[in-house]
Amino acid sequence: MKNFIIKTASNFNDAIIISQHISDIWKDKVDHDYYMKMYNHITKFREGYLIGYLTHKPVASSLAFPIGRIPSLEEINQGNIFDFFDKQAKYYYIHIIQVIDTMRNKGFGIKLLRYQINTAQKNKYKEIVGMAIDRELALWKKCGFRDFGEFGIYKHYGRMKWVKMPI
């Protein structure tokens, strides 16, 4: 665990790493266009795009960015959560905390989540929100979040619930 380092994504290669994690973990199809979209998102709000390395191997990543309002699951199922990006917003939205299968349950997800919480505090957002998969809800609560709203299905990922933490 002491060799786990978190770096802020900054370039196209980082976009590929994060996209590959999304492909491997969430089974999303990624290609060059997807990499370009991810890179464009990174350039809009660099500090929310993180990669966790264990002895120089990328084993985890996280995406977060400010949003102006909390959309319904129906809205984001019909569109794209990135459409709610608003750099001047009051909410810091943590979209993904992802750890590759062979590296789970070693504390890397909690380290990424805490790093995102620190980023939100440093940038003086009023509240942090995220969507937690039902099986991961305890991890979010362990870090100080509380759930709100009803469980809903988010795309093909399964049952999700909104979580939040005032800052």
N, C-alpha and C positions, 0 to 999 in steps of 0.2 A: 504494500500500500504506500510505503514511503517513496516509491519510484513513480507514483501517479502524479502527473503534471497536467494542469489545465491551461490551454492556450486559447486565445481569441482568434477566431478564423479571420483571414485577411485576403486570401487570394483564390484563384480558380481551383488550384489543387485542394484547398480546404473545402471548397464547395463539392468537389468530387468525393472526398472522404465522408462528409456529412450525408450526401446523397446515397452513397453506398451503404451506410448504416441504415438509412431509411429503407433501402431495398432489401437488405439482409434481415432486418428486424421486423419491418412492417409489411414486407412483400409488395411494396409499390414498384412499379416499373420505372426505371430511370434510364435516361439516355442523354445525349449531348444537350438537347434542349432543356431537359430537367436540370442538368449541371449549370447551364447558363442562367436559368431562373433562380436557382439557389444562390449563385454568385451575385446576381442583381439584388437579392434580398440581403445578402451579407453587406454589400456596399451601402445600403440604406441605414443599417443599424449594426455596425460591426460588433459592439460589445456584448450583444445578446447571442452571438453564434460561437459556441464553444466546442473544442475537441479535447477529450481526455486521453492522454497518452500514458501507457505503462511501458517503461523502458523503450521508448521511441516507437511503440506500436499503438495506432489509434484504436482504442477499445470502447470509447463512449463519446457521445456528443449531445448537445443540447441547443435548442433554438428558442429564443425569446425576443419579444419586441413590444413596443408600446401600442396600445389600441385605445380608440376613443370611447368605445362602449362594449359591453359584453353582448355578443350576438347569441341568438338562439342556436341550438344544434341544427335545427332545420335550415337556418340561414347559411351556416357554413357547410352543411351537407350539399346545398344547392350551388354554392359558390366556392370561395377560397378564403380561408382564414387570413391570408396575407393581405386581402383587400381591406381589412380593418386596421391596417398599420396607420398610425398617426403619431409622429415624433413628439408632438406637443401634448399628448394624451395624459390622463391621470392614472391609467391602468398599465401595469407592466405584466404582459401576458407571457407565461411560460408555456410554449406549445409542445415541446418534446424534451423529455429526459430519457435518453436511450443508451443502453449498455448491451454490447454483443452477448449472445447467449452464454458463451463459455466463461464470461467474466462477471456474470450476475452474482448477487448476494455477497459481494466483497466490499460494499460501501461506496462504490464509485458513483452510483446514482445519487446518493445523499450528498456526496461532495459537490457534484454538479448543481444540484438543487440549492444547496447553501451558497454556492458561488453566484447563482442567479439572484438569490435573495439579496446578497451583498451589492450586486450591480444595481438592483432596483432601489435599495436604500441610498447608495452613492448618488444616483441620479434623481433622488427626491420624488419618486413616484408615490402617490397616495395609497395605492393598494396593489397587491400582486394577485393575479388570477391565473388559473390553469385548468386544464381538463385532465382528470385522473381516470385511468382505467380502473374498473371496480377492484381488480386484484391488487392494484398499486395504491389504493386509497390510504392504507395504513402508513405507507412511507411518507405521503404528503402530510398526514396528521402528525406524524413523529417530528416533522420539521416546523410545526406550528400552524398549519393550514386547517381550516374547517370547511366542510362541504356545504353546498347549498344547492337548491333546486332538485329536480328529479333526475334520475338516471335516464340517459337516452343513448341511442345508437349513433355513433359517429363513424360515418363511411363504413368501411369493412373492418374497422379495428375492434368493434365490440361495444360493450356498455361503458359509458363514460359519465362522469359527474363533475360539475364545476366545483372548484375549490378556491378559497381566497384567504388572504392574510393582510390585515391592515398594517401599514408601516408607521 
